[in-house]
Amino acid sequence: MNDQELQHLLSITEPAPHQLRRIAELTELHFDFETAKVWYQKAAQAGDQHAADYLEADDDEPTPDIAELRELLIMLALRKIAASRQEGDDPHHDGT
């Protein structure tokens, strides 16, 4: 995963609600909805109405804190990078 916008947003200590939603959108794009769902929940809880409208989740489920989410997303990104390198799909390798 080489998404500079996502990397930048993840580096923000206290992201705004719309930034949390954007993290969710990019996470869904790069991974899947289930992975992104907790970011949408965080955004909705922080007051982002678009994220709240998008969710069809049960509000009773607890969500991890932002630090845990960051760690999970970094771990998933590293796995994706490792898998693409094993398949010979390294974006930094020119094929020589």
RAFENQUI-V318543 format. One line per field, one symbol per residue. phi: phi as a letter, one per 30 degrees, with the letter a starting at -180 (. if undefined). A space follows every 50 residues. Layout:
phi=???
This chain:
phi=.bcdddeddddddbddedddddedddddddbaddddedddddddddjddd dddddbcdddddcddddddedddddddddddddddddicddccdjc
